[in-house]
């Protein structure tokens, strides 16, 4: 009985602390420089994974509505034939998003790794997390612990039959996250040298449909002097 009470308390706590920071529509999501897209497999067997589809479609829509300037794609790179960040990148490129606005984190093995590395490796303190709505609570909990001013764009989950099993596992994942942060002090599997991706973003003139790249030049200075 005490275990059930503990699990329920942690689950409620994480949901409560995330209130006001989760958005379910792209149009209502605040503008940020970067969206952190949490990786998952594109296919389950030969079937397209709806978790992946919802996340990547939301990322594309964030770009189209000028909500972000760039993307950090974080996921597992277990072996040559399984590469979550590169798979996401290919789909964003196919949607017309310039490569200069896409950054990859190959060491996002779990939510904690992705969020902590976004801050400690990529120097981000303010970003949009894109994942399923039920997952937003845990991701924001980790972000808040590390003083990251994050919001989450919560995308839909698959059919209720499979959703229940996933949500049930999420209760235990939330408890593990709390232990990782407050008891075990778990760190990402890999860290490394810092890479400030905000400084690497190109300058864009945001139009009504898609951003237009503006190369850095002295044209404006020449016009002012003429």
C-alpha positions in Angstrom: 0.0 0.0 0.0 2.8 2.4 0.8 4.4 1.7 -2.6 1.2 2.6 -4.4 0.9 5.8 -2.3 4.5 6.7 -3.2 4.0 6.1 -6.9 0.8 8.0 -7.0 2.3 10.9 -5.1 5.3 11.2 -7.4 3.0 10.9 -10.4 0.7 13.7 -9.2 3.7 15.9 -8.2 5.2 15.8 -11.6 1.9 16.6 -13.3 1.3 19.5 -10.9 4.7 21.1 -11.4 4.3 21.1 -15.2 1.0 23.0 -15.1 1.0 26.1 -17.3 4.1 24.9 -19.2 2.5 22.3 -21.5 0.9 23.4 -24.8 -1.1 21.1 -27.1 -1.4 23.4 -30.1 1.5 24.8 -32.1 -0.2 28.2 -32.5 -0.4 28.7 -28.7 3.2 27.6 -28.1 5.5 30.5 -27.1 8.3 31.4 -29.5 11.7 30.1 -28.6 15.1 29.9 -30.4 15.4 26.1 -30.2 13.0 23.1 -30.1 14.4 20.0 -28.5 12.9 17.0 -30.2 13.1 13.8 -28.1 14.0 10.8 -30.2 12.2 7.5 -30.7 12.2 4.8 -33.3 10.6 5.7 -36.6 9.3 2.2 -37.1 8.1 -0.6 -34.9 8.9 -3.6 -37.0 7.6 -2.6 -40.4 4.9 -0.3 -39.0 5.4 3.4 -38.8 5.7 4.5 -35.1 2.9 7.0 -34.4 4.9 8.4 -31.5 7.6 9.4 -34.0 5.2 10.7 -36.6 3.4 13.0 -34.1 6.7 14.4 -32.9 8.3 15.1 -36.3 5.1 16.6 -37.7 4.9 18.9 -34.7 8.5 20.0 -35.3 7.8 20.8 -38.9 4.7 22.8 -37.9 6.7 24.8 -35.3 9.0 25.8 -38.1 6.3 26.7 -40.5 4.6 28.9 -37.9 7.9 30.7 -37.1 7.9 29.4 -33.5 11.5 28.3 -33.5 14.8 29.2 -35.3 16.4 25.8 -35.0 16.2 22.3 -33.8 18.2 20.0 -31.5 17.4 16.4 -32.4 18.3 14.2 -29.5 18.2 10.4 -29.5 19.9 7.1 -29.5 22.6 6.2 -32.0 23.0 2.6 -31.0 24.5 1.3 -34.2 24.9 2.2 -37.9 21.5 1.0 -38.9 19.7 2.7 -35.9 20.3 6.4 -35.6 17.4 8.4 -34.2 18.8 11.9 -34.6 19.9 11.3 -38.2 16.5 9.8 -39.1 14.7 12.9 -37.7 17.1 15.2 -39.6 16.3 13.5 -42.9 12.6 14.0 -42.4 13.1 17.7 -41.5 15.3 18.2 -44.5 12.7 16.6 -46.7 10.2 19.1 -45.3 12.3 22.0 -46.5 14.1 23.0 -43.3 17.6 24.2 -44.0 20.4 22.0 -42.7 22.0 25.0 -41.0 19.2 25.1 -38.5 19.4 21.5 -37.5 21.8 20.2 -34.7 22.2 16.6 -33.6 22.8 15.1 -30.2 23.7 11.4 -30.7 23.9 10.8 -26.9 20.3 11.3 -26.0 19.9 7.8 -24.7 17.1 8.8 -22.2 15.1 11.9 -21.3 17.5 12.9 -18.6 20.5 12.7 -21.0 18.7 14.8 -23.6 17.6 17.6 -21.3 20.8 17.8 -19.3 23.0 17.7 -22.4 20.9 20.4 -24.0 22.0 22.7 -21.2 25.4 21.5 -20.3 26.7 20.7 -23.8 24.7 22.9 -26.2 24.4 25.9 -23.8 20.6 26.1 -23.9 18.6 27.6 -21.0 15.4 28.2 -22.8 13.7 25.9 -25.3 10.6 24.0 -26.4 10.5 20.2 -25.7 8.6 18.2 -28.2 7.2 14.8 -27.0 4.0 13.1 -26.1 1.8 15.0 -23.6 2.1 12.4 -20.8 5.9 12.5 -21.2 6.1 16.3 -20.9 5.6 16.2 -17.2 8.8 14.2 -16.6 10.8 16.1 -19.2 9.8 19.5 -17.6 10.6 18.1 -14.1 14.1 17.4 -15.2 14.4 20.7 -16.9 13.2 22.6 -13.9 15.7 20.8 -11.6 18.5 22.1 -13.8 17.1 25.6 -13.9 16.0 25.4 -17.6 13.2 27.7 -18.6 11.5 25.1 -20.8 8.0 24.6 -22.1 6.6 21.5 -23.8 4.6 21.0 -26.9 2.6 17.9 -26.0 1.7 15.9 -29.1 -0.9 13.1 -29.2 -0.4 9.5 -28.3 -1.5 6.4 -30.2 -4.7 4.5 -29.6 -5.9 4.1 -26.0 -5.2 0.3 -25.9 -1.5 0.8 -26.2 -1.5 4.2 -24.5 -2.6 2.6 -21.2 0.5 0.3 -21.0 2.8 3.2 -21.9 1.2 5.5 -19.3 1.5 2.7 -16.7 5.2 2.4 -17.3 5.5 6.2 -17.1 4.5 6.1 -13.5 7.5 4.1 -12.7 9.7 6.2 -15.0 8.7 9.3 -13.0 9.7 7.7 -9.8 13.0 6.7 -11.3 13.6 10.3 -12.5 13.0 11.6 -9.0 15.5 9.1 -7.6 18.0 10.0 -10.3 17.9 13.7 -9.5 17.4 13.8 -5.7 19.0 10.6 -4.4 21.4 8.9 -6.9 22.5 12.1 -8.7 22.5 10.3 -12.1 24.4 12.1 -14.8 24.2 11.7 -18.6 26.1 8.7 -20.0 28.3 11.0 -22.0 29.1 14.7 -21.7 32.0 16.3 -23.6 33.0 19.8 -24.9 30.5 22.5 -25.1 29.0 23.6 -28.4 26.9 26.8 -28.2 24.5 26.2 -31.0 22.7 29.5 -30.6 25.8 31.2 -31.9 25.8 28.9 -34.9 22.3 29.7 -36.1 22.2 31.7 -39.3 20.3 35.0 -39.5 16.9 34.8 -41.1 14.3 37.2 -42.2 11.0 35.6 -41.2 8.4 35.9 -43.9 4.7 34.9 -43.7 5.3 31.3 -44.8 8.9 30.2 -44.5 12.0 31.9 -43.3 14.3 33.4 -46.0 18.1 33.2 -45.4 19.8 36.5 -45.2 23.6 36.1 -45.8 25.9 38.3 -43.7 27.3 41.1 -45.8 28.1 44.8 -45.8 25.4 45.6 -48.3 23.4 47.6 -45.7 26.4 49.6 -44.7 27.1 50.4 -48.3 23.6 51.6 -48.9 23.7 53.9 -45.8 27.0 55.5 -46.9 25.8 56.1 -50.5 
